[in-house]
Amino acid sequence: MRIALGQVDMVWEDKESSLKKAANMIKEAAMMNSDIIVFPEMTLTGFSMALDKIGEDMSNSWSVKAMQDLAVQNNIAIGFGWSALPEDDNIKGSNMFTIVDSYGNTIAEYKKIHPFTFGGESDVYESGSNIVAVPFMGHTISLFICYDLRFPELFQIASKKADIIFVIANWPAVRSAHWTTLLRARAIETQSYVIGVNCYGFRDNTKYSGDSIAVDSIGNILGQISGNEGILICDIDDRAWSLRNKFNTRKDRKIDFYVKEYLKK
């Protein structure tokens, strides 16, 4: 599988301007025979709490429709983030990660499980409650968003099925060392390919250095892009499963013991 990491410098809270940037990257990735291009969290707006300005209807999203059209036009799958308005009687929105295939079909939707409380996200966006793992091009992929990266339990559960894990983010430059270290740790712990796609630029008084990165199932960096907007292309094979079969750390996990210790008061 050929994966393009779209490290975009999105225009703050301006979907149409950001979409033009994304469209150029999608076209470029398709020309390089990529099977999928993945963009950062809240792809077309940046990490905004202005839900009344950027939020979209869950069942009729402008961003999803725009990406579906671009996927079909360029014959490439696209992963992207967006903000959904509250549903039913809820007062909080949802931070979403959606993947559409090259036919424009939505094949995966994930709601961020861990809103970033330190940044005020949990005041605006509610927590998701489902780990997503779906088949894609002979692999199984799982989806996470930004702050989820700090919670390894999620990744252990996801990797029961998934051999490729995508993490999209708006991760500030001041904590870039955490970003790269945690992505490599999650790959080593779960024996999975981990693809981290971050944004670049300066928005809302925050600097983003990018550092989008692809890590293989033993923690080797396959490629990284830092300090600029651009695309990183990485080819992924099926060695995660062969590694798991040869060096099976999973069979030595003491899950019953871990659960018992977690439940202790």
Backbone as a ProteinNet text record, in pm:
[ID]
protein_1_A
[PRIMARY]
MRIALGQVDMVWEDKESSLKKAANMIKEAAMMNSDIIVFPEMTLTGFSMALDKIGEDMSNSWSVKAMQDLAVQNNIAIGFGWSALPEDDNIKGSNMFTIVDSYGNTIAEYKKIHPFTFGGESDVYESGSNIVAVPFMGHTISLFICYDLRFPELFQIASKKADIIFVIANWPAVRSAHWTTLLRARAIETQSYVIGVNCYGFRDNTKYSGDSIAVDSIGNILGQISGNEGILICDIDDRAWSLRNKFNTRKDRKIDFYVKEYLKK
[TERTIARY]
84.1	0	88.3	58	131.8	47.5	105.2	35.5	102.4	22.4	71.1	28.9	124.2	95.8	89.5	-29	-49.2	-30.5	90.6	120.5	83.9	-38	-91.9	-85.2	-59	-67	-205.8	-304.9	-443.1	-467.5	-567.5	-604.5	-704.9	-675.8	-752.4	-900.7	-982.6	-1128	-1180.8	-1105.6	-1145.1	-1143.5	-1258.2	-1265.3	-1236.3	-1289.5	-1272.2	-1126.4	-1058.8	-917	-832.4	-862.5	-788.6	-815.1	-937.9	-972.1	-891.5	-865.1	-784.3	-644.5	-587.7	-456.3	-461.8	-562.8	-577	-595.9	-673.4	-700.4	-571.9	-483.3	-354.8	-270.7	-273.6	-198.7	-258	-388.9	-456.8	-418.9	-419.4	-382.1	-237.9	-148.1	-7.1	12.1	-56	-43.7	-94.2	-204	-259	-162.5	-95.7	0.9	120	146.8	255.9	205.9	86.5	28.3	2.5	-32	-68.3	-206.6	-224.4	-355.5	-444.5	-380.9	-455.4	-368.6	-431.5	-365	-439.2	-362.7	-420.2	-376.6	-473.4	-451.2	-463.1	-421.5	-425.8	-567.6	-573.4	-696	-758.7	-893	-965.6	-899.1	-892.8	-813.3	-834.2	-957	-986.7	-1004.5	-985	-1011.4	-900.3	-817.7	-730.7	-808.2	-733.9	-790.2	-870.6	-995.1	-1079.9	-1189.6	-1216.9	-1326.9	-1453.2	-1447.2	-1561.6	-1658.4	-1723.2	-1810.3	-1925	-1975.2	-2084.5	-2041.6	-1911	-1858.2	-1815.5	-1754.1	-1695.9	-1771.7	-1865.6	-1936.2	-2026.1	-2041.7	-2123.9	-2219	-2326.6	-2424.5	-2361.8	-2377.4	-2315.5	-2356.9	-2481.2	-2532.5	-2528	-2483.7	-2479.9	-2362.4	-2241.7	-2121.8	-2069	-2044.3	-1985.4	-1845.2	-1766.7	-1629.3	-1625.9	-1713.4	-1717.7	-1754.8	-1855.5	-1897.9	-1784.6	-1714.8	-1604.9	-1493.8	-1461.4	-1356.4	-1400.8	-1527.8	-1578.3	-1562.8	-1595.2	-1581.6	-1436.2	-1344.8	-1202.6	-1146.9	-1197.6	-1153.7	-1188.6	-1310.6	-1356.2	-1280.3	-1264.5	-1196.1	-1051.9	-987.5	-845.4	-817.7	-922.8	-910.2	-815.8	-841.6	-757.5	-843.6	-812.5	-880.3	-823.8	-907	-867.7	-910.4	-817.7	-848.2	-836	-930.3	-933.6	-1012.5	-990.5	-1061.8	-1158.3	-1264.7	-1363.6	-1443.1	-1523.8	-1600.4	-1749.3	-1814.4	-1957.7	-2036.2	-2150.7	-2239.8	-2304.5	-2358.2	-2426	-2541.8	-2563.8	-2676	-2778.3	-2902.4	-3012.4	-3014.1	-3009.7	-3016.5	-2879.2	-2773.6	-2639.1	-2608.7	-2520.6	-2481.4	-2339.6	-2268.4	-2131.2	-2121.9	-2024	-2000.5	-1907.9	-1858.3	-1770.9	-1651.7	-1534.5	-1412.1	-1395.5	-1409.5	-1422.5	-1299.8	-1275.9	-1174.9	-1246.3	-1255.9	-1330.1	-1236.9	-1259.4	-1189.4	-1291.6	-1270.2	-1352.7	-1263.2	-1319.3	-1238.4	-1240	-1172.8	-1158	-1288.5	-1392.4	-1524.7	-1614.3	-1561.4	-1638.7	-1720	-1704	-1777.1	-1705.8	-1782.7	-1725.7	-1700.7	-1573.7	-1541.1	-1504.4	-1480.2	-1447.3	-1480.6	-1538.9	-1565.5	-1530.5	-1449	-1405.2	-1429.6	-1483.2	-1501.5	-1395	-1322.3	-1210.8	-1254	-1184.7	-1220.6	-1170.9	-1055.9	-996.5	-985.5	-1090	-1074.5	-966	-896.3	-781.3	-826.9	-847.1	-900.6	-812.5	-680.6	-586.5	-609.1	-651.5	-675.1	-819.9	-905	-1045.2	-1132.7	-1077.2	-1155	-1272.5	-1254.6	-1361.6	-1481	-1465.2	-1578.2	-1668.1	-1613.7	-1685.2	-1720	-1629.7	-1646.3	-1661.1	-1757.3	-1778.4	-1685.7	-1672.8	-1586.1	-1656.2	-1580.6	-1630.4	-1623	-1683.5	-1687.9	-1660.7	-1606.4	-1581.4	-1442.3	-1371.2	-1245.5	-1277.2	-1220.6	-1252.3	-1139.4	-1171.8	-1076.1	-1149.8	-1102.9	-1173.7	-1074.9	-1119	-1032.1	-1009.6	-885.5	-853.5	-732.7	-754.3	-648.2	-559.5	-622.4	-548.9	-492.1	-516.5	-472.9	-596.6	-574.7	-679.2	-624	-698.9	-652.9	-737	-673.1	-742.3	-713.6	-804.2	-799.4	-799	-709.1	-707.7	-676.5	-699.7	-680.8	-598	-486.1	-404.5	-385.9	-455.3	-436.5	-457.2	-531.7	-546.5	-410.3	-310.5	-177.8	-116.5	-159.6	-102.4	-163.9	-254.3	-325.2	-301.4	-196.3	-154.1	-255.4	-345.6	-445	-527.7	-561.6	-639.4	-569.3	-439.4	-362.8	-346.9	-335.5	-329.9	-459.9	-571.2	-700.9	-714.5	-681.2	-694.1	-608	-488.3	-393.9	-428.9	-533.1	-582	-625.2	-674	-719.4	-633.5	-592.4	-527.3	-376.7	-321.8	-176.3	-123.7	-214.6	-177.9	-265.8	-202.6	-277.1	-246.1	-352	-338.1	-367.4	-283.2	-306.9	-298.2	-409.1	-406.8	-407.6	-344.6	-323.7	-306.6	-326.5	-274.8	-189.1	-65.7	23.8	125.6	125.5	211.3	360.4	436.7	580.9	649.3	595.4	658.7	665.7	577.4	578.5	608.8	685.9	713.8	790.6	878.3	952.5	858.6	752	651.8	584.6	550.8	481.6	560.1	684.1	762.2	793.9	820.7	852.4	732.6	615.6	496.3	454.1	466.7	432.8	522	650.3	741.6	712	680.2	647.6	523.2	418.6	296.2	322.7	410.5	444.1	516.9	615	692.9	605	524	438.8	339.7	282.7	174.7	221.5	348.1	401.5	314.9	288	204.5	277	237.3	276.5	194.3	259.7	189.9	222.3	117.6	129.8	75.5	162.4	120.6	123	7.7	-2.5	-38.9	53.7	36.6	29.5	-9.4	-15.8	111.4	126.2	238.8	184	259.9	223.3	202.8	137.5	111.8	-34.3	-110.8	-253.3	-294.6	-382.7	-439.7	-329.8	-226.5	-113.5	-34.8	-41.7	28.9	111.1	235.8	324.1	319.1	313.2	312.8	429.1	513.6	632.6	611.1	493.2	465.4	517.3	632.3	693	604.5	528.7	451.4	548.3	508.4	605.2	537.4	610	565.8	666	615.5	699.3	660.8	761.7	728.8	706.1	680.6	633.3	742.3	866.4	971.1	1026.8	959.1	995.8	1087.9	1124.6	1208.7	1129.7	1191.7	1127.8	1144.5	1032.9	1035.2	1046.9	999.4	1006	947.5	995.1	946.1	957.3	860.3	863.1	843.2	936	933.7	965.4	903.1	939.2	886.1	793.1	734.1	606.5	527.4	409.8	455.4	391.8	430.6	374.7	416.4	368.4	484.8	459.9	554.7	489.1	560.7	510.6	581.6	503.9	561.7	490.3	567.3	511.8	507.9	392.7	368.5	347	414.5	394.9	321.7	330.5	256.4	347.3	463.7	559.3	515.7	415.6	369	317.2	241.5	186	295	390.6	498.5	582.9	602.6	674.8	597.5	467.9	385.8	388.5	390.3	393.2	528.5	634.9	769.7	806.8	775.4	811.9	683	611.7	475.3	472	485	478.1	335.8	239.6	99.4	60.4	117	79.3	129.7	225.9	279.7	212.4	117.4	45.3	-45.8	-53.5	-132.4	-257.9	-348.7	-462.4	-550.8	-578	-661.2	-596.9	-466.2	-393.9	-402.2	-383.9	-389.6	-527.3	-631.3	-768	-790.7	-746.8	-763.2	-692.4	-572.7	-497	-563.7	-617.4	-687.8	-808.8	-875.4	-999.1	-977.7	-855.2	-827.4	-852.4	-910.4	-936.4	-818
-118.9	0	124.8	218	344.8	452.6	510.2	609.4	744.9	847.6	985.5	1056.6	1119.3	1198.6	1344.5	1404.4	1541	1641.2	1691.6	1787.2	1927.6	1967.3	2091.6	2206.1	2324.7	2448.5	2505.4	2455.7	2494.6	2640.7	2699.3	2838.8	2839	2913.4	2910.7	2936.5	2837.8	2845.6	2886.6	2855	2890.2	2763.1	2697.1	2566.3	2572.3	2672.2	2677.4	2700.6	2790	2815.5	2693	2628.1	2507.5	2393.9	2385	2279	2292	2413.9	2434.1	2378	2399.8	2344.3	2191.4	2138.4	1992.8	1931.9	1998.3	1946.5	1934.5	2031.8	2025.2	1908.3	1884.7	1772	1638.7	1632.1	1508.9	1476.1	1576.2	1556.2	1508.7	1570.9	1533	1390.2	1354.8	1219.5	1115.5	1145.6	1053.5	1034.7	1141.6	1133.2	1046.1	1034.1	949.2	809.2	775.7	641.3	602.7	699.7	670.6	607.5	514	451.8	536.2	608.9	692.3	810.3	924.8	1039.5	1072.5	1098.5	1126.7	1265.2	1343.6	1481.2	1494	1609.2	1627.7	1641.7	1641	1666.4	1799.5	1802.4	1923.2	1984.5	1905	1931.9	2069.5	2115.9	2237.6	2361.5	2347.5	2462.4	2489	2388.4	2397	2359	2345.4	2296.6	2407.7	2422.5	2533.1	2485.1	2568.4	2541.9	2618.5	2688.9	2768.4	2677.9	2589.9	2489.9	2553.9	2667.6	2734.9	2786	2802.7	2853	2740.6	2636.2	2532.1	2400.5	2383.9	2257.2	2225.6	2096.5	2051	1941	1928.2	1824.9	1687.2	1601.1	1469.2	1390.1	1401.4	1322.7	1396.7	1522.7	1601.3	1698.8	1642	1722.5	1779.2	1910.3	1976.4	1921.8	1902.3	1853.9	1712	1625.7	1488.2	1485.6	1563.7	1566.9	1618.4	1721.4	1776.9	1673.9	1601.5	1501.3	1380.6	1345.1	1236.4	1271.6	1393.8	1438.5	1433.2	1480	1480	1338.3	1249.4	1109.6	1046.8	1069.6	1014.5	1077.4	1208.7	1280.6	1234.8	1201.5	1166.3	1017.8	937.9	793	757.9	814.4	792.5	799.1	717.5	726.3	844.6	903.3	1022.5	1007.1	1033.9	1039.7	1183.7	1230.3	1372	1391.4	1505.3	1537.7	1653.6	1654.6	1762.5	1766.4	1870.1	1890.5	1875.2	1791.4	1767.2	1840.4	1892.4	1958.9	1857.4	1904.2	1813	1740.5	1617.9	1539.3	1521.1	1505.3	1479	1585.7	1543.4	1637.7	1674.8	1632.3	1663.4	1812.2	1862.3	2002.4	2016.6	1904.7	1907.5	1842.9	1890.4	1834.9	1715.4	1675.9	1559.6	1594	1551.8	1566.5	1438.7	1447.5	1329.7	1304.6	1177.4	1132.1	1037.4	1076.7	1000	957.3	837.4	791.4	756.4	811.7	777.3	706	606.9	533.3	604.1	544.6	609.6	616.3	547.6	555.1	657.4	719.6	818.3	760.8	632.8	570.2	595.2	624.2	636.8	497	466.1	331.4	328.5	445.9	449.6	586.4	586.7	711	689.3	776.7	764.9	896.1	885.7	1002.3	999.6	1107.2	1114.7	1075	976	923.7	1013.4	1076.5	1159.3	1306	1385.9	1530.1	1587.4	1689.2	1745.3	1845.1	1795.6	1877.5	1999.2	1981.4	2090.8	2207.9	2179.2	2282.9	2327.1	2280.5	2320.5	2242.6	2141.2	2066.7	1993.4	1940	1862.3	1948.7	2080.3	2169.5	2182.8	2150.9	2173.4	2042.8	1944.6	1819.1	1703.5	1615.9	1501.6	1386.3	1292.7	1176.7	1072.3	1012.8	897.5	773.8	666	544.1	417.8	433.8	316.2	321.4	208.2	192	135.8	197.6	162.3	81.5	-29.5	-109.4	-164.4	-128.2	-166	-221.9	-314.4	-365.8	-261	-259	-166.3	-218.7	-256.5	-297.6	-408.8	-510.4	-624.3	-606.4	-492.2	-463.7	-434.7	-417.3	-364.9	-237.8	-128.8	0.8	46.6	116.4	172.8	322.4	399.7	544.7	604.9	702.5	778.7	925.1	1009	1153.1	1209.2	1268.2	1355.2	1304.5	1361.7	1332.7	1185.6	1112.4	967.2	899	958.8	898.3	873.6	949.5	937.5	822.7	746.4	641.2	506.2	434.9	314.8	202	200.5	93.2	88.5	204.5	209.3	135.6	156.4	100.3	-50.6	-98.3	-242.9	-308.8	-245.9	-302.3	-298.9	-185.1	-170.5	-271.8	-297.8	-383.9	-532.4	-566.3	-704.4	-738.4	-636.3	-655.7	-579.3	-460	-370.2	-391	-380	-380.3	-242.8	-151.6	-13.4	79.3	172.1	265.6	407.2	483.1	623.3	712.1	812.8	912.9	1050	1123.5	1258.8	1358.4	1474.2	1562.4	1708.1	1794.7	1931.5	1936.8	1888.3	1869.7	1983.2	2067.2	2186.3	2153.7	2245.2	2226.8	2216.6	2283.7	2283.3	2142.9	2052.9	1914.8	1815.5	1858.8	1772.5	1647.2	1656.4	1538.1	1431.5	1474.3	1379.2	1308.1	1384.8	1333.4	1218.6	1243.8	1141.6	1023.4	1051.7	944.1	852.9	911.4	831.3	751.7	808.2	733.2	610.5	628.3	514	411.5	460.7	369.2	287.4	352.3	279.3	173.1	203.7	105.3	-14.1	12	-96.2	-180.9	-115.6	-187.7	-279.6	-232.4	-306.4	-385.6	-369.3	-433.4	-400.4	-271	-220	-109.4	-87.8	34.5	148.2	256.4	373	492.7	557.3	671.8	794.2	890.2	1011.4	1130.1	1194.9	1308.2	1433.7	1527	1651.6	1768.9	1883.7	2003.9	2086.8	2184.8	2277.8	2420.4	2513.5	2654.7	2718.9	2834.8	2911.3	2955	2906	2938.4	2951.9	3046	3062.9	3069.5	3147.1	3169	3042.1	2944.7	2818.4	2782.4	2741.9	2700.4	2549.2	2505.5	2363.1	2333.6	2238.5	2207.7	2090.8	2029.9	1916.1	1787.3	1743	1617.6	1496.7	1504.5	1387.3	1272.9	1152.6	1043.3	908.6	820.9	682.3	593.1	503.7	416.3	270.8	184.9	45.1	-30.4	-160.1	-236.4	-271.8	-231.9	-246.4	-110.9	-4	129.3	207.2	152.9	226.5	337.3	451.7	562.7	540.4	525.5	505.1	637.4	744.1	875.9	979.2	1102.4	1210.5	1341.7	1430.5	1562.1	1665.4	1760	1858.1	1997.5	2097.7	2235.5	2295	2227	2283.7	2208.2	2271.6	2207.1	2114.7	1998.9	1909	1770.2	1681.4	1543	1448.2	1347.2	1237.9	1109.9	1036.2	910.9	793.2	696.5	576.7	452.6	348	219.7	123.9	61.5	-27.8	-169.8	-267.7	-407.2	-481.7	-613.2	-692.3	-750.3	-688.4	-745.7	-735.9	-652.5	-646.3	-782.2	-848.7	-978.3	-1084.7	-1081.1	-1180.6	-1160.8	-1033.8	-1007.3	-1060.1	-1036.8	-1082.3	-1234.2	-1301.7	-1447.8	-1500.2	-1427.2	-1471.6	-1432.1	-1308.3	-1253.6	-1209.6	-1306.6	-1284.9	-1235.4	-1105.6	-1048.8	-1050.9	-1053.9	-1047.6	-1166.1	-1282.1	-1400.9	-1392.6	-1303.2	-1288.3	-1177.5	-1110.7	-1006.5	-1068.6	-1007.9	-1059.3	-972.7	-985.4	-894.2	-904.6	-1025.5	-1041.7	-972.3	-985	-919.3	-767.7	-715.8	-570.9	-516.2	-587.4	-542.1	-542.9	-647.1	-656.1	-539.7	-507	-397.7	-262.3	-246.6	-122.9	-100.4	-211.2	-199.5	-185.7	-199.4	-183.2	-39.3	-25	108.7	154.4
0	0	0	-86.8	-89.8	-21.9	83.3	164.6	149	126	121.4	249.2	314.8	434.9	392	401.7	355.7	468.4	483.9	591.9	543.7	571.3	516	617	566.4	644.6	617.6	693.3	666.1	701.7	637.9	664	778	882.3	1006.3	982.9	1014.8	1010.4	873	767.5	630.4	546	539	474	325	256.5	111.6	72.8	144.5	114.8	147.2	259.6	297.1	199	149.4	55	-73.8	-117.4	-237.8	-217.7	-97.9	-67.4	-66.3	-0.7	7.6	-130.8	-215	-349.5	-430.5	-418.4	-489.4	-440.3	-308.3	-251.8	-296.4	-301.5	-344.7	-488.5	-573.2	-713.6	-724.6	-647.4	-649.6	-600.3	-491.9	-436.9	-536.4	-603.4	-702.4	-819	-860.2	-969.7	-932	-801.5	-754.2	-717.6	-767.5	-752.4	-607.6	-524.7	-386.4	-381.4	-290.5	-271.3	-181	-88.2	6.3	46.6	67.2	128.1	257.2	362.1	493.3	537.9	586.7	628.9	780.8	837.5	983.1	1039.6	1170.6	1247.2	1203.1	1197.5	1156.8	1033.6	928	809	747.6	743.4	668.5	755.9	887.4	976.5	1076.8	1106.8	1222.1	1347.5	1458	1583.7	1651.7	1608.2	1651.7	1746.2	1847.2	1939.2	1899.3	1785.6	1739.2	1664.5	1738.6	1678	1600.3	1649	1579.9	1442.4	1422.7	1295.6	1202.3	1257	1171.4	1172.7	1266.8	1280.8	1162.1	1133	1020.6	1065.8	992.8	1022	1002.8	1099.8	1095.6	971.7	931.1	819.5	686.4	687.8	563.6	569.8	582.3	602.5	471.2	470.5	354	327.8	432.8	417.7	362.2	413.4	365.3	217.8	180.3	39.3	-49.8	-5.8	-85.5	-104.3	2	-7.2	-90.5	-83.4	-167.1	-314.7	-349.9	-489.1	-534.4	-449.3	-484.2	-493.6	-410.3	-415.1	-549.9	-594.2	-722.1	-838	-834.6	-942.8	-960	-847.4	-851.3	-832.8	-815.2	-799.7	-685.4	-569.1	-452.4	-326.5	-227.6	-97.8	-19.9	67.5	142.6	288	380.8	523.2	570.4	649.6	686.9	815.8	880.5	1003.1	982.6	1064.6	1057.2	1187.1	1202.4	1326	1298.9	1378.7	1363.8	1472.3	1434.8	1529.2	1623.6	1736.5	1829.7	1763.9	1806.7	1758.6	1869.5	1829.9	1923.8	2033.9	2159.9	2270.9	2326.5	2259	2306.3	2289.9	2374.7	2364.2	2310.4	2298.1	2249.3	2111.5	2033.7	1901.7	1905.6	1787.4	1775.1	1686.7	1730.6	1652.9	1572.9	1439.2	1354.6	1266.9	1237.4	1142.3	1047.6	920.9	820.1	708.3	656.1	537	430	310.7	194.4	93.4	24.3	-72.7	-208.2	-305.8	-436.2	-515.2	-466.4	-528.4	-458.3	-353.6	-279.2	-165.6	-138.5	-28.6	104	207.7	341.4	396.2	424.8	471.5	619.7	679.4	822.5	879	997.9	1071.1	1217.4	1269.7	1408	1481.2	1601.6	1688.9	1798.1	1812.3	1906.2	2046.9	2100.8	2232.3	2345.5	2325.8	2430.9	2386.8	2404.9	2381.3	2472	2423	2492.2	2598.4	2720	2829.3	2856.6	2852.7	2880.1	2784.7	2661.8	2562.1	2551.4	2641.7	2640.7	2544.4	2479.1	2379.7	2441.6	2561.5	2624.8	2664.3	2664	2690.9	2569.2	2451.7	2325.7	2254.1	2266	2194.1	2292.9	2266.5	2354.2	2315.9	2407.3	2384.3	2299.1	2208.8	2136.2	2223.9	2178.2	2260	2180.3	2059.1	1976	1913.2	1921.3	1850.5	1712	1610.4	1472.1	1410.9	1348.9	1272.3	1150.5	1031	908.3	805.7	720.7	614.9	506.8	454	346.2	270.4	145.1	53.7	111.8	166.7	217.1	356.2	416.6	552.7	638.2	768.1	855	918.3	904.4	952.4	1071	1161.6	1276.3	1280.8	1340	1334.4	1473.9	1496.3	1620.4	1590.9	1691.3	1673.9	1788.7	1756.5	1840.6	1984.1	2081.4	2224.1	2256.9	2172.9	2190.9	2199.6	2136	2128.4	2266	2365.6	2500.3	2580.7	2520.6	2593.2	2523.7	2564.9	2492.3	2492.8	2592.3	2597.2	2468.6	2414.8	2291.2	2178.5	2169.1	2059.7	2073.3	2196.7	2217	2171.1	2204	2163.1	2011.8	1951.3	1806	1731.3	1784.5	1713.7	1722.8	1796.1	1790.4	1648	1575.3	1437.7	1337.6	1375.6	1280.7	1275.4	1154.1	1139.2	1096.9	1061	1029.3	1111.2	1181.7	1266.1	1221.8	1190.3	1152.5	1273.4	1293.2	1396.4	1329.7	1327	1271.6	1386.9	1366.7	1481.2	1440.6	1539.6	1542.3	1667.2	1656.4	1771.5	1772.7	1876.9	1878.7	1875.3	1814.7	1802	1937.1	2038.8	2170.2	2230.1	2183.5	2232.8	2120.4	2022	1907	1945.2	2046.3	2090	2144.7	2212.6	2261.8	2143.8	2042.8	1924.7	1859.9	1824.7	1755.5	1846.6	1973.1	2067	2089	2107.9	2133.8	2011.2	1893.4	1772.2	1756.9	1780.9	1771.7	1882.3	2001	2110.9	2079.5	2026.4	1993.8	1887.1	1790.7	1687.7	1747.7	1834.2	1895.5	1986.3	2068.6	2164.6	2096.1	1985.4	1920	1799.3	1760.6	1640.4	1518.3	1504.9	1396.7	1321.7	1196.4	1128.7	1189	1222.8	1276.7	1189.1	1139.8	1050	1121.9	1153.2	1222.4	1129	1110.6	1018.2	1096.4	1099.3	1173.2	1075.5	1125.6	1043	1059.5	973	978.7	979.4	1038	1029.9	1165.7	1165.2	1287.5	1285.9	1381.7	1389.1	1534.3	1561.4	1694.5	1801.1	1770.6	1862.7	1892.8	1805.1	1826	1702.5	1724.7	1616.1	1600	1474.1	1442.3	1347.4	1386.3	1306.2	1211.4	1216.7	1130	1190.2	1142.7	1191	1161.6	1052	1011.3	983.1	1021.4	1025.7	1001.2	934.1	916.9	988.5	1072.6	1154.7	1126.4	1109	1084.3	1214.7	1204.5	1319.2	1420.3	1394	1495.9	1537.6	1495.3	1541.5	1451.1	1335.6	1241.5	1173.1	1155.7	1085	935.2	865.1	720.5	646.5	707.7	647	740.7	728.3	812.8	737	756.6	695.8	805.6	814.7	923.7	869.3	931.2	903.8	776.2	710.7	589.4	552.5	469.8	413.2	300.6	288.4	180.6	197.2	108.1	105.2	129.6	209.6	230.9	179.4	95.2	39.3	106	153.7	216.4	165.4	142.6	99.9	218.7	237.6	351	299.3	360.8	322.2	434.6	435.8	535	642.3	664.5	759.3	905.2	934.5	1073.1	1118.5	1033	1071.8	1081	990.8	997.1	1122.7	1162.6	1286.6	1406.4	1408.4	1520.7	1532.8	1418.4	1420.9	1468.8	1436.1	1472.2	1614.7	1651.7	1783.1	1850.8	1904.9	1950.3	2095.6	2112.8	2248	2302	2213.2	2255.7	2344.6	2316.2	2394.4	2538.4	2564.2	2698.9	2779.3	2719	2792.5	2898.1	3015.9	3127.7	3144.1	3049.3	3042.8	3167.2	3212.7	3333	3453.3	3464	3573.2	3560.8	3437.9	3417.8	3457	3412.4	3444.6	3592.7	3661.7	3806.9	3877.5	3831.1	3893.7	3866.7	3747.1	3712.5	3804.1	3837.2	3913.4	4063.2	4107.3	4249.4	4293.8	4410.6	4464.6	4549
[MASK]
+++++++++++++++++++++++++++++++++++++++++++++++++++++++++++++++++++++++++++++++++++++++++++++++++++++++++++++++++++++++++++++++++++++++++++++++++++++++++++++++++++++++++++++++++++++++++++++++++++++++++++++++++++++++++++++++++++++++++++++++++++++++++++++++++++++++++

